[in-house]
């Protein structure tokens, strides 16, 4: 196994602003979908808690 400059360690590139925004949008959309599914499933219990 070679060492030194010939054994290159690949640098991880940080996502560009455009890519990061796209990732955040996907995360946000995914989270919104999870919340909507939760509310749909537990609406009766949530309404009962709100009345207390």
C-alpha positions as CSV (number, residue, x, y, z in Angstrom):
1,X,0.0,0.0,0.0
2,X,1.4,3.4,-1.0
3,X,1.5,6.3,1.3
4,X,2.0,10.0,0.9
5,X,0.7,12.1,-1.9
6,X,0.1,9.2,-4.3
7,X,-2.4,7.7,-1.9
8,X,-5.0,10.4,-2.3
9,X,-7.7,10.9,0.2
10,X,-10.8,12.2,-1.6
11,X,-12.2,15.3,-0.1
12,X,-15.9,15.4,0.6
13,X,-17.4,18.3,-1.3
14,X,-19.9,20.4,0.6
15,X,-23.2,20.8,-1.3
16,X,-23.7,24.0,-3.1
17,X,-26.3,26.4,-1.8
18,X,-28.6,25.2,-4.6
19,X,-28.2,21.5,-3.6
20,X,-28.5,22.3,0.2
21,X,-31.8,24.1,-0.5
22,X,-33.1,21.2,-2.4
23,X,-32.2,18.8,0.4
24,X,-33.9,21.0,3.0
25,X,-37.0,21.2,0.8
26,X,-37.1,17.4,0.6
27,X,-36.7,17.1,4.4
28,X,-39.4,19.7,5.0
29,X,-41.8,18.0,2.6
30,X,-41.1,14.6,4.1
31,X,-41.7,16.0,7.7
32,X,-44.9,17.8,6.6
33,X,-46.2,14.5,5.1
34,X,-45.4,12.6,8.4
35,X,-47.2,15.3,10.5
36,X,-50.2,15.2,8.2
37,X,-50.4,11.4,8.4
38,X,-50.1,11.6,12.2
39,X,-52.9,14.1,12.5
40,X,-55.1,12.1,10.2
41,X,-54.6,9.0,12.2
42,X,-54.9,10.5,15.7
43,X,-57.4,13.3,15.0
44,X,-60.1,12.0,17.5
45,X,-57.5,11.7,20.3
46,X,-56.0,15.1,19.5
47,X,-59.4,16.7,19.6
48,X,-60.3,15.0,22.9
49,X,-57.0,16.3,24.4
50,X,-57.7,19.8,23.1
51,X,-61.1,19.9,24.9
52,X,-59.5,19.1,28.3
